[in-house]
Amino acid sequence: MTPARWAIVTLVGLTIGCSSGDEPGSDASVEGIEVVDAWTRPSPATVTDAALYVSVDNLGGAADEIVAVGSERCVTVVPHVTDFDDDGIASMTAVGDALKLPAAGSIVMEPNGLHLMCLGIDAPFAEGDTVAVDLEFAEFGPVVVSVAVENR
């Protein structure tokens, strides 16, 4: 999937047939997929982007992939990975078209590693808020995740 498609899917939204938890940062699932530990940090008023972290567990026997991500709070959401050079200088790079989810495997997002960049946030994220994020799986379909804004 091209970066332009990521943006289009983000703008359209993926809410049909979704399942989500009711509490901030609550787990979300569809049959065979669990999304856990969804969080982001509060953002300063002058910052327009934010990193989002989620962990995805594939409970099934077939591989899948996240083919699109979106949120009404962001202009676009793009998977990124943070890398460090030999001098310890960090840089972020957009990840390819899809995030592979192996059979009976996991995708773990965390600071200084794989994460979702929420680009062009509509307003700063305040501690205690939640951010709804749509994950579209190629096989399992859409899942809406409630991402908790917390100081970690």
DSSP file (Angstrom, degrees, kcal/mol; ACC not computed):
  #  RESIDUE AA STRUCTURE BP1 BP2  ACC     N-H-->O    O-->H-N    N-H-->O    O-->H-N    TCO  KAPPA ALPHA  PHI   PSI    X-CA   Y-CA   Z-CA
    1    1 A M              0   0    0      0, 0.0    67,-0.0     0, 0.0     0, 0.0   0.000 360.0 360.0 360.0 135.3    0.0    0.0    0.0
    2    2 A T     >  -     0   0    0      1,-0.1     4,-1.8     4,-0.0     3,-0.5  -0.377 360.0-110.8 -77.9 158.8    1.4    3.4   -0.9
    3    3 A P  H  > S+     0   0    0      0, 0.0     4,-2.0     0, 0.0     5,-0.1   0.851 120.0  59.2 -57.6 -33.1    1.7    6.2    1.6
    4    4 A A  H  > S+     0   0    0      1,-0.2     4,-2.3     2,-0.2     5,-0.1   0.893 103.2  51.0 -63.4 -37.9   -1.1    8.0   -0.3
    5    5 A R  H  > S+     0   0    0     -3,-0.5     4,-2.9     2,-0.2     5,-0.3   0.902 105.7  55.4 -66.7 -39.4   -3.4    5.0    0.4
    6    6 A W  H  X S+     0   0    0     -4,-1.8     4,-2.2     1,-0.2    -1,-0.2   0.936 110.4  46.7 -54.6 -45.6   -2.6    5.2    4.1
    7    7 A A  H  X S+     0   0    0     -4,-2.0     4,-2.3     2,-0.2    -2,-0.2   0.901 111.7  50.0 -65.9 -41.3   -3.7    8.8    4.1
    8    8 A I  H  X S+     0   0    0     -4,-2.3     4,-2.3     2,-0.2     5,-0.2   0.935 111.6  47.6 -63.5 -46.0   -6.9    8.1    2.1
    9    9 A V  H  X S+     0   0    0     -4,-2.9     4,-2.5     1,-0.2    -1,-0.2   0.886 110.6  53.7 -63.0 -37.6   -7.9    5.3    4.5
   10   10 A T  H  < S+     0   0    0     -4,-2.2    -1,-0.2    -5,-0.3    -2,-0.2   0.922 110.8  45.4 -61.1 -44.5   -7.1    7.6    7.4
   11   11 A L  H  < S+     0   0    0     -4,-2.3    -2,-0.2     1,-0.2    -1,-0.2   0.856 114.8  47.1 -70.2 -34.7   -9.4   10.3    6.1
   12   12 A V  H  < S-     0   0    0     -4,-2.3    -2,-0.2    -5,-0.2    -1,-0.2   0.891 103.5-142.1 -74.0 -39.3  -12.2    7.9    5.2
   13   13 A G     <  -     0   0    0     -4,-2.5     2,-0.2    -5,-0.2     3,-0.1   0.087   7.8-123.2  89.0 154.4  -12.1    6.1    8.6
   14   14 A L        +     0   0    0      1,-0.1   121,-0.1    -4,-0.1    -1,-0.1  -0.581  59.2 126.9-133.5  70.1  -12.6    2.4    9.3
   15   15 A T    >   +     0   0    0     -2,-0.2     3,-1.2   119,-0.1     2,-0.3   0.528  33.2 111.1-109.3  -6.3  -15.4    2.1   11.8
   16   16 A I  T 3  S-     0   0    0      1,-0.3    -3,-0.0    -3,-0.1     0, 0.0  -0.542  93.1  -0.2 -74.6 129.6  -17.8   -0.4   10.3
   17   17 A G  T 3  S+     0   0    0     -2,-0.3    -1,-0.3     1,-0.2     2,-0.2   0.758  96.1 150.8  71.8  26.1  -18.0   -3.7   12.1
   18   18 A C    <   -     0   0    0     -3,-1.2     2,-0.4   125,-0.1    -1,-0.2  -0.500  34.2-153.0 -93.2 160.1  -15.4   -2.7   14.7
   19   19 A S        +     0   0    0    123,-0.3   125,-0.9    -2,-0.2     2,-0.3  -0.992  22.6 160.6-128.6 138.6  -15.1   -3.9   18.3
   20   20 A S        -     0   0    0     -2,-0.4     8,-0.2     8,-0.2   125,-0.1  -0.979  36.2-104.1-151.8 164.1  -13.5   -1.9   21.1
   21   21 A G        -     0   0    0     -2,-0.3     4,-0.1     5,-0.3     5,-0.1  -0.368  22.2-133.6 -83.5 169.6  -13.3   -1.6   24.8
   22   22 A D  S    S+     0   0    0     -2,-0.1    -1,-0.1     2,-0.1     3,-0.1   0.632  78.1  74.8-100.3 -16.7  -15.1    1.0   26.8
   23   23 A E  S >  S-     0   0    0      4,-0.1     3,-2.4     1,-0.1   123,-0.1  -0.658  95.9 -84.8-100.1 153.3  -12.3    2.2   29.2
   24   24 A P  T 3  S+     0   0    0      0, 0.0   123,-0.1     0, 0.0   124,-0.1  -0.292 116.0   3.6 -53.9 131.8   -9.3    4.4   28.3
   25   25 A G  T 3  S+     0   0    0    121,-0.2    13,-0.6     1,-0.2    12,-0.3   0.661  97.0 160.5  67.6  15.1   -6.5    2.3   26.9
   26   26 A S    <   -     0   0    0     -3,-2.4   120,-0.6     1,-0.1    -5,-0.3  -0.254  45.9 -95.9 -70.3 158.4   -8.8   -0.8   27.1
   27   27 A D        -     0   0    0     -7,-0.1     2,-0.3    -3,-0.1     9,-0.2  -0.366  38.2-160.2 -69.1 151.4   -8.0   -3.8   25.0
   28   28 A A  E     +A   35   0A   0      7,-2.1     7,-3.3    -8,-0.2     2,-0.3  -0.957  15.1 168.5-131.1 151.7   -9.8   -4.2   21.7
   29   29 A S  E     -A   34   0A   0     -2,-0.3     2,-0.3     5,-0.2     5,-0.2  -0.998  27.4-163.8-158.5 159.1  -10.3   -7.4   19.7
   30   30 A V  E >   -A   33   0A   0      3,-1.5     3,-2.6    -2,-0.3     2,-0.1  -0.862  66.1 -60.5-129.0 167.9  -11.9   -9.2   16.9
   31   31 A E  T 3  S+     0   0    0     -2,-0.3     3,-0.1     1,-0.3    29,-0.1  -0.295 128.3   7.8 -55.8 119.3  -11.9  -13.0   16.7
   32   32 A G  T 3  S+     0   0    0      1,-0.1    27,-2.9    -2,-0.1    28,-0.9   0.229 116.7  81.9  96.2 -13.0   -8.2  -14.1   16.6
   33   33 A I  E <   -AB  30  58A   0     -3,-2.6    -3,-1.5    25,-0.2     2,-0.4  -0.986  50.6-174.5-128.4 133.9   -6.7  -10.6   17.2
   34   34 A E  E     -AB  29  57A   0     23,-2.4    23,-3.4    -2,-0.4     2,-0.5  -0.997   8.0-161.5-124.9 133.8   -6.1   -8.8   20.5
   35   35 A V  E     +AB  28  56A   0     -7,-3.3    -7,-2.1    -2,-0.4     2,-0.3  -0.968  24.5 170.7-112.2 121.8   -4.8   -5.2   20.8
   36   36 A V  E     + B   0  55A   0     19,-3.1    19,-2.4    -2,-0.5   -10,-0.1  -0.831  45.5  26.4-130.5 164.3   -3.4   -4.4   24.2
   37   37 A D  E     +     0   0A   0    -12,-0.3     2,-0.6    -2,-0.3    -1,-0.2   0.905  67.8 177.6  51.4  53.8   -1.5   -1.7   26.1
   38   38 A A  E     +     0   0A   0    -13,-0.6   110,-2.0   108,-0.2     2,-0.3  -0.788  16.2 140.7 -90.8 120.3   -2.5    1.1   23.8
   39   39 A W  E     -cB 148  53A   0     14,-2.5    14,-2.8    -2,-0.6     2,-0.3  -0.981  29.6-172.0-154.9 162.5   -1.1    4.5   25.0
   40   40 A T  E     -cB 149  52A   0    108,-2.3   110,-2.7    -2,-0.3    12,-0.1  -0.950  30.8-107.2-148.4 164.0    0.4    7.8   24.0
   41   41 A R        -     0   0    0     10,-0.6   110,-0.2    -2,-0.3    84,-0.2  -0.587  41.1 -93.4 -91.1 156.3    2.0   10.6   26.0
   42   42 A P        -     0   0    0      0, 0.0    84,-0.2     0, 0.0    -1,-0.1  -0.387  45.6-134.8 -59.6 147.9    0.4   14.0   26.6
   43   43 A S        -     0   0    0     82,-2.4     7,-0.1    -3,-0.1    84,-0.1  -0.901  11.2-115.6-113.8 139.0    1.6   16.5   23.9
   44   44 A P    >   -     0   0    0      0, 0.0     3,-1.6     0, 0.0    81,-0.1  -0.280  33.4-109.2 -63.1 155.8    2.8   20.1   24.5
   45   45 A A  T 3  S+     0   0    0      1,-0.3    -2,-0.0    79,-0.1     0, 0.0   0.770 116.9  51.8 -59.2 -28.4    0.6   22.8   22.9
   46   46 A T  T 3  S+     0   0    0      2,-0.0     2,-0.4    78,-0.0    -1,-0.3   0.495  90.0  93.8 -90.4  -3.2    3.2   23.6   20.3
   47   47 A V    <   -     0   0    0     -3,-1.6    -4,-0.1     1,-0.1     3,-0.0  -0.747  47.2-175.8 -95.2 135.5    3.6   20.0   19.0
   48   48 A T        +     0   0    0     -2,-0.4    73,-3.0    72,-0.1    72,-0.9   0.402  65.5  57.3-110.2   1.1    1.5   18.8   16.1
   49   49 A D  E     - D   0 119A   0     71,-0.2     2,-0.3    70,-0.2    70,-0.2  -0.926  59.1-172.9-129.8 155.3    2.6   15.1   16.0
   50   50 A A  E     - D   0 118A   0     68,-1.8    68,-3.4    -2,-0.3     2,-0.4  -0.997  22.8-124.6-149.0 145.4    2.5   12.3   18.5
   51   51 A A  E     - D   0 117A   0     -2,-0.3   -10,-0.6    66,-0.2     2,-0.4  -0.756  24.8-160.5 -89.6 135.1    3.7    8.8   18.8
   52   52 A L  E     -BD  40 116A   0     64,-3.2    64,-2.6    -2,-0.4     2,-0.4  -0.920   1.8-157.5-115.7 142.2    1.1    6.1   19.6
   53   53 A Y  E     +B   39   0A   0    -14,-2.8   -14,-2.5    -2,-0.4     2,-0.3  -0.976  19.4 157.6-125.3 131.3    2.0    2.7   21.0
   54   54 A V  E     -     0   0A   0     -2,-0.4    55,-1.2   -16,-0.2     2,-0.4  -0.977  27.8-142.4-142.5 154.8   -0.1   -0.5   20.8
   55   55 A S  E     -BE  36 108A   0    -19,-2.4   -19,-3.1    -2,-0.3     2,-0.5  -0.984  15.6-160.6-119.4 135.7    0.7   -4.2   21.0
   56   56 A V  E     -BE  35 107A   0     51,-2.8    51,-2.3    -2,-0.4     2,-0.5  -0.963   1.7-163.5-120.7 126.6   -1.1   -6.7   18.8
   57   57 A D  E     -BE  34 106A   0    -23,-3.4   -23,-2.4    -2,-0.5     2,-0.8  -0.939   9.9-149.8-111.6 128.3   -1.4  -10.4   19.5
   58   58 A N  E     +B   33   0A   0     47,-3.1   -25,-0.2    -2,-0.5   -26,-0.0  -0.868  15.4 179.2 -95.2 110.3   -2.4  -12.8   16.8
   59   59 A L        +     0   0    0    -27,-2.9   -26,-0.2    -2,-0.8    -1,-0.1   0.494  55.1  84.7 -89.0  -4.8   -4.2  -15.7   18.5
   60   60 A G  S    S-     0   0    0    -28,-0.9    44,-1.5     2,-0.2    45,-0.1  -0.303  84.1-116.5 -95.9 178.3   -4.9  -17.6   15.3
   61   61 A G  S    S+     0   0    0     42,-0.2     2,-0.4    -2,-0.1    42,-0.2   0.435  89.5  76.8 -93.3  -1.2   -2.9  -19.9   13.1
   62   62 A A  S    S-     0   0    0     40,-0.1    42,-0.3     1,-0.0    -2,-0.2  -0.899  79.4-119.9-115.8 141.2   -2.8  -17.7   10.1
   63   63 A A        +     0   0    0     -2,-0.4     2,-0.3    40,-0.2    -2,-0.1  -0.334  35.7 174.1 -68.6 156.4   -0.5  -14.7    9.5
   64   64 A D  E     -F  101   0A   0     37,-2.8    37,-3.2    75,-0.1     2,-0.3  -0.833  15.9-141.9-147.1-176.8   -2.1  -11.3    8.8
   65   65 A E  E     -F  100   0A   0     -2,-0.3    73,-2.4    35,-0.3     2,-0.7  -0.989  21.3-116.6-154.6 149.6   -1.0   -7.7    8.4
   66   66 A I  E     +FG  99 137A   0     33,-2.4    33,-2.0    -2,-0.3    71,-0.3  -0.802  34.0 176.4 -84.8 117.3   -2.1   -4.2    9.4
   67   67 A V  E     +     0   0A   0     69,-2.9     2,-0.3    -2,-0.7    70,-0.2   0.596  60.8  15.2-102.7 -13.4   -2.8   -2.6    6.0
   68   68 A A  E     - G   0 136A   0     68,-1.2    68,-2.8    31,-0.1     2,-0.3  -0.982  55.8-168.0-159.0 149.7   -4.1    0.8    7.2
   69   69 A V  E     + G   0 135A   0      8,-0.3     8,-0.5    -2,-0.3     2,-0.3  -0.994  17.8 160.6-138.3 142.0   -4.3    2.9   10.3
   70   70 A G  E     - G   0 134A   0     64,-2.0    64,-3.4    -2,-0.3     2,-0.3  -0.983  17.3-171.6-155.6 165.9   -6.3    6.1   10.9
   71   71 A S    >   -     0   0    0      3,-0.3     3,-1.4    -2,-0.3    62,-0.1  -0.943  29.9-134.1-158.9 140.2   -7.7    8.4   13.6
   72   72 A E  T 3  S+     0   0    0     60,-0.4    61,-0.1    -2,-0.3    -1,-0.0   0.687 108.0  62.2 -67.5 -16.5  -10.1   11.3   13.5
   73   73 A R  T 3  S+     0   0    0     59,-0.4    49,-2.3    48,-0.1     2,-0.3   0.537 103.2  56.1 -84.8  -7.1   -7.7   13.1   15.7
   74   74 A C  S <  S-     0   0    0     -3,-1.4    -3,-0.3    47,-0.2    46,-0.2  -0.927  72.1-137.6-127.9 148.0   -4.9   13.0   13.1
   75   75 A V  S    S-     0   0    0     44,-1.7     2,-0.3    45,-0.5    45,-0.2   0.924  95.1 -11.6 -64.5 -43.6   -4.5   14.2    9.6
   76   76 A T  E     -H  119   0A   0     43,-1.7    43,-2.7   -66,-0.1     2,-0.4  -0.983  60.3-143.2-151.5 157.4   -2.7   10.8    8.9
   77   77 A V  E     +H  118   0A   0     -8,-0.5    -8,-0.3    -2,-0.3    41,-0.2  -0.995  22.7 179.9-126.4 125.4   -1.3    8.0   10.9
   78   78 A V  E     -H  117   0A   0     39,-2.2    39,-3.1    -2,-0.4     2,-0.2  -0.987  29.3-120.1-130.3 128.9    1.9    6.3    9.6
   79   79 A P  E     +H  116   0A   0      0, 0.0    16,-2.6     0, 0.0     2,-0.3  -0.475  40.3 177.7 -64.5 135.9    3.9    3.4   11.1
   80   80 A H  E     -HI 115  94A   0     35,-3.1    35,-2.5    14,-0.3     2,-0.4  -0.905  21.5-149.2-133.5 161.6    7.4    4.5   11.9
   81   81 A V  E     -HI 114  93A   0     12,-2.1    12,-2.1    -2,-0.3     2,-0.5  -0.997  15.3-136.0-131.1 140.2   10.5    2.9   13.5
   82   82 A T  E     - I   0  92A   0     31,-1.0     2,-0.3    -2,-0.4    10,-0.2  -0.833  24.9-175.4 -95.0 129.2   13.1    4.8   15.5
   83   83 A D  E     - I   0  91A   0      8,-3.0     8,-2.4    -2,-0.5     2,-0.4  -0.886  14.0-144.3-120.9 154.8   16.7    3.9   14.7
   84   84 A F  E     - I   0  90A   0     -2,-0.3     6,-0.2     6,-0.2     2,-0.0  -0.970  11.3-142.5-121.0 134.1   20.0    5.0   16.3
   85   85 A D    >   -     0   0    0      4,-2.2     3,-2.1    -2,-0.4     6,-0.0  -0.195  42.9 -84.5 -82.2-177.0   23.2    5.6   14.5
   86   86 A D  T 3  S+     0   0    0      1,-0.3    -1,-0.1     2,-0.1    -2,-0.0   0.726 130.4  53.6 -62.7 -22.4   26.7    4.8   15.9
   87   87 A D  T 3  S-     0   0    0      2,-0.1    -1,-0.3     0, 0.0     3,-0.1   0.376 120.3-107.1 -92.5   3.6   26.7    8.1   17.8
   88   88 A G    <   +     0   0    0     -3,-2.1     2,-0.5     1,-0.3    -2,-0.1   0.608  69.3 148.5  82.1  11.7   23.4    7.5   19.5
   89   89 A I        -     0   0    0      1,-0.0    -4,-2.2     2,-0.0    -1,-0.3  -0.691  39.8-138.1 -83.2 127.0   21.5   10.0   17.4
   90   90 A A  E     +I   84   0A   0     -2,-0.5     2,-0.3    -6,-0.2    -6,-0.2  -0.575  24.2 175.6 -86.9 146.2   17.9    8.9   16.8
   91   91 A S  E     -I   83   0A   0     -8,-2.4    -8,-3.0    -2,-0.2     2,-0.4  -0.987  20.9-135.5-143.9 150.1   16.0    9.1   13.5
   92   92 A M  E     -I   82   0A   0     -2,-0.3     2,-0.4   -10,-0.2   -10,-0.2  -0.854  17.4-172.0-108.2 142.8   12.6    8.0   12.5
   93   93 A T  E     -I   81   0A   0    -12,-2.1   -12,-2.1    -2,-0.4     2,-0.1  -0.997  28.1-114.5-132.3 136.0   11.7    6.2    9.3
   94   94 A A  E     -I   80   0A   0     -2,-0.4   -14,-0.3   -14,-0.2     2,-0.2  -0.455  34.3-126.5 -65.9 140.1    8.3    5.4    7.9
   95   95 A V        -     0   0    0    -16,-2.6     4,-0.1     1,-0.2    -1,-0.1  -0.483  33.4 -90.7 -84.7 159.6    7.7    1.6    7.7
   96   96 A G        -     0   0    0     -2,-0.2    -1,-0.2     2,-0.1     3,-0.0   0.426  59.9 -63.4 -56.2-160.1    6.7    0.0    4.4
   97   97 A D  S    S+     0   0    0      1,-0.1     2,-0.3   -29,-0.0    -1,-0.1   0.748 112.2  14.0 -67.1 -29.2    3.2   -0.6    3.2
   98   98 A A        -     0   0    0    -30,-0.0     2,-0.7   -19,-0.0   -31,-0.2  -0.983  67.1-122.4-148.3 154.6    2.0   -3.0    5.9
   99   99 A L  E     -F   66   0A   0    -33,-2.0   -33,-2.4    -2,-0.3     2,-0.2  -0.902  35.5-133.6-100.4 114.6    2.9   -4.3    9.3
  100  100 A K  E     -F   65   0A   0     -2,-0.7   -35,-0.3   -35,-0.2   -37,-0.0  -0.462  17.0-165.6 -72.4 134.3    3.3   -8.1    9.2
  101  101 A L  E     -F   64   0A   0    -37,-3.2   -37,-2.8    -2,-0.2     3,-0.1  -0.929  17.0-143.5-121.5 102.6    1.6  -10.0   12.0
  102  102 A P    >   -     0   0    0      0, 0.0     3,-2.2     0, 0.0   -44,-0.2  -0.217  32.9 -84.9 -66.6 155.8    2.9  -13.6   12.1
  103  103 A A  T 3  S+     0   0    0      1,-0.3   -42,-0.2   -42,-0.2   -40,-0.2  -0.378 116.7   0.1 -56.3 133.1    0.7  -16.6   12.9
  104  104 A A  T 3  S+     0   0    0    -44,-1.5    -1,-0.3   -42,-0.3     2,-0.2   0.749 119.1 112.2  54.6  26.4    0.5  -16.9   16.7
  105  105 A G    <   -     0   0    0     -3,-2.2   -47,-3.1   -45,-0.1     2,-0.3  -0.448  56.5-128.7-117.4-170.3    2.9  -13.9   16.9
  106  106 A S  E     -E   57   0A   0    -49,-0.2     2,-0.5    -2,-0.2   -49,-0.2  -0.938   7.5-143.9-140.2 158.0    2.8  -10.3   18.0
  107  107 A I  E     -E   56   0A   0    -51,-2.3   -51,-2.8    -2,-0.3     2,-0.5  -0.999  25.4-166.1-117.8 122.6    3.6   -6.8   16.9
  108  108 A V  E     -E   55   0A   0     -2,-0.5     2,-0.4   -53,-0.2     6,-0.3  -0.951   2.8-165.9-115.4 123.6    5.0   -4.8   19.9
  109  109 A M        +     0   0    0    -55,-1.2     6,-0.2    -2,-0.5   -56,-0.1  -0.902  21.5 150.1-108.9 137.1    5.2   -1.0   19.7
  110  110 A E    >   -     0   0    0      4,-1.8     3,-1.3    -2,-0.4   -58,-0.1  -0.981  51.0 -69.4-157.8 161.4    7.2    1.0   22.2
  111  111 A P  T 3  S+     0   0    0      0, 0.0     3,-0.1     0, 0.0     4,-0.0  -0.253 118.9  20.3 -55.4 145.0    9.3    4.1   22.6
  112  112 A N  T 3  S+     0   0    0      1,-0.3     2,-0.2   -29,-0.0   -28,-0.1   0.726 127.1  51.7  65.0  24.8   12.6    4.1   20.7
  113  113 A G  S <  S-     0   0    0     -3,-1.3   -31,-1.0     1,-0.1    -1,-0.3  -0.583 105.9 -11.9-151.5-144.4   11.2    1.3   18.4
  114  114 A L  E    S+ H   0  81A   0     -6,-0.3    -4,-1.8   -33,-0.2     2,-0.3  -0.474  71.9 144.3 -69.0 137.8    8.2    0.6   16.2
  115  115 A H  E     - H   0  80A   0    -35,-2.5   -35,-3.1    -6,-0.2     2,-0.5  -0.960  49.0-102.3-161.5 172.4    5.3    3.0   16.8
  116  116 A L  E     -DH  52  79A   0    -64,-2.6   -64,-3.2    -2,-0.3     2,-0.7  -0.932  29.1-144.1-106.3 128.3    2.5    4.9   15.0
  117  117 A M  E     -DH  51  78A   0    -39,-3.1   -39,-2.2    -2,-0.5     2,-0.9  -0.845   3.8-154.9 -95.4 119.5    3.0    8.5   14.2
  118  118 A C  E     -DH  50  77A   0    -68,-3.4   -68,-1.8    -2,-0.7     2,-0.4  -0.834  20.5-162.4 -89.9 103.5   -0.1   10.6   14.5
  119  119 A L  E     +DH  49  76A   0    -43,-2.7   -43,-1.7    -2,-0.9   -44,-1.7  -0.766  62.9  12.8 -97.8 132.5    0.7   13.5   12.1
  120  120 A G  S    S-     0   0    0    -72,-0.9   -45,-0.5    -2,-0.4    -1,-0.2   0.965  79.8-156.5  73.4  54.4   -1.3   16.7   12.3
  121  121 A I        -     0   0    0    -73,-3.0   -47,-0.2    -3,-0.4    -1,-0.1  -0.328  14.9-135.0 -64.7 147.2   -3.1   16.3   15.6
  122  122 A D  S    S-     0   0    0    -49,-2.3    -1,-0.1     1,-0.2   -48,-0.1   0.763  82.7  -8.5 -76.4 -25.3   -6.3   18.3   15.8
  123  123 A A  S    S-     0   0    0    -50,-0.3    -1,-0.2   -75,-0.0     3,-0.0  -0.955  92.9 -73.7-162.9 156.1   -5.5   19.5   19.4
  124  124 A P        -     0   0    0      0, 0.0     2,-0.6     0, 0.0   -79,-0.1  -0.225  48.3-116.1 -56.4 146.0   -2.9   18.6   22.1
  125  125 A F        -     0   0    0    -84,-0.2   -82,-2.4   -81,-0.1     2,-0.3  -0.758  33.3-157.2 -83.8 123.1   -3.4   15.2   23.8
  126  126 A A    >   -     0   0    0     -2,-0.6     3,-2.6   -84,-0.2    23,-0.2  -0.806  28.5 -93.2-104.7 144.2   -4.1   15.8   27.5
  127  127 A E  T 3  S+     0   0    0     -2,-0.3    23,-0.2     1,-0.3     3,-0.1  -0.272 114.9  28.7 -53.4 134.5   -3.5   13.3   30.2
  128  128 A G  T 3  S+     0   0    0     21,-2.8    -1,-0.3     1,-0.4    22,-0.1   0.154  96.4 115.4  95.9 -17.2   -6.6   11.3   30.9
  129  129 A D    <   -     0   0    0     -3,-2.6    20,-2.5    20,-0.1    -1,-0.4  -0.249  55.0-142.3 -71.9 168.5   -7.9   11.7   27.3
  130  130 A T  E     - J   0 148A   0     18,-0.2     2,-0.5    -3,-0.1    18,-0.2  -0.968   3.5-152.4-129.0 153.0   -8.4    8.8   24.9
  131  131 A V  E     - J   0 147A   0     16,-2.3    16,-2.9    -2,-0.3     2,-0.4  -0.989  14.8-137.5-125.0 120.5   -7.7    8.7   21.2
  132  132 A A  E     - J   0 146A   0     -2,-0.5     2,-0.4    14,-0.2   -59,-0.4  -0.663  24.2-172.3 -78.8 127.5   -9.7    6.3   19.0
  133  133 A V  E     - J   0 145A   0     12,-2.7    12,-3.4    -2,-0.4     2,-0.5  -0.985  14.0-144.6-125.2 130.8   -7.4    4.6   16.4
  134  134 A D  E     -GJ  70 144A   0    -64,-3.4   -64,-2.0    -2,-0.4     2,-0.5  -0.837  12.7-169.3 -96.6 123.7   -8.6    2.4   13.6
  135  135 A L  E     -GJ  69 143A   0      8,-3.1     8,-2.5    -2,-0.5     2,-0.6  -0.961   6.6-157.8-110.5 127.7   -6.5   -0.6   12.7
  136  136 A E  E     -GJ  68 142A   0    -68,-2.8   -69,-2.9    -2,-0.5   -68,-1.2  -0.926   5.8-161.6-109.5 117.3   -7.4   -2.4    9.4
  137  137 A F  E  >  -GJ  66 141A   0      4,-2.4     4,-1.0    -2,-0.6   -71,-0.2  -0.759  21.0-132.2 -95.7 142.5   -6.2   -6.0    9.1
  138  138 A A  T  4 S+     0   0    0    -73,-2.4    -1,-0.1    -2,-0.3   -72,-0.1   0.903 103.0  13.0 -59.6 -43.5   -6.1   -7.6    5.7
  139  139 A E  T  4 S+     0   0    0    -74,-0.2    -1,-0.1     2,-0.1   -75,-0.1   0.832 130.5  46.7-102.7 -43.4   -7.8  -10.8    6.9
  140  140 A F  T  4 S-     0   0    0      1,-0.2    -2,-0.1   -75,-0.1  -109,-0.1   0.676  97.2-143.2 -79.6 -17.3   -9.3  -10.0   10.3
  141  141 A G  E  <  - J   0 137A   0     -4,-1.0    -4,-2.4  -111,-0.1    -1,-0.2  -0.477  43.4 -11.1  88.9-161.0  -10.8   -6.7    9.3
  142  142 A P  E     - J   0 136A   0      0, 0.0     2,-0.4     0, 0.0  -123,-0.3  -0.471  49.3-177.0 -85.1 147.3  -11.1   -3.4   11.3
  143  143 A V  E     - J   0 135A   0     -8,-2.5    -8,-3.1  -125,-0.2     2,-0.5  -0.989  15.9-147.6-137.2 129.9  -10.5   -2.9   15.0
  144  144 A V  E     - J   0 134A   0   -125,-0.9     2,-0.4    -2,-0.4  -123,-0.2  -0.883  18.1-161.8 -99.1 127.2  -11.0    0.4   16.8
  145  145 A V  E     - J   0 133A   0    -12,-3.4   -12,-2.7    -2,-0.5     2,-0.8  -0.897  15.5-139.6-112.5 135.6   -8.6    0.9   19.7
  146  146 A S  E     - J   0 132A   0   -120,-0.6     2,-0.6    -2,-0.4  -108,-0.2  -0.848  22.3-157.5 -94.0 106.7   -9.0    3.3   22.6
  147  147 A V  E     - J   0 131A   0    -16,-2.9   -16,-2.3    -2,-0.8     2,-0.3  -0.766   9.2-138.8 -92.3 121.7   -5.5    4.8   23.2
  148  148 A A  E     -cJ  39 130A   0   -110,-2.0  -108,-2.3    -2,-0.6     2,-0.7  -0.587   5.4-138.8 -80.4 136.5   -5.0    6.2   26.6
  149  149 A V  E     +c   40   0A   0    -20,-2.5   -21,-2.8    -2,-0.3     2,-0.3  -0.871  44.5 147.9 -95.1 115.4   -3.1    9.5   27.0
  150  150 A E        -     0   0    0   -110,-2.7     2,-0.9    -2,-0.7   -23,-0.0  -0.983  53.9-106.2-149.0 155.3   -0.9    9.0   30.1
  151  151 A N              0   0    0     -2,-0.3  -110,-0.1     1,-0.2    -2,-0.0  -0.751 360.0 360.0 -83.9 107.9    2.5   10.1   31.5
  152  152 A R              0   0    0     -2,-0.9    -1,-0.2     0, 0.0  -111,-0.1   0.342 360.0 360.0-119.5 360.0    4.8    7.1   31.2
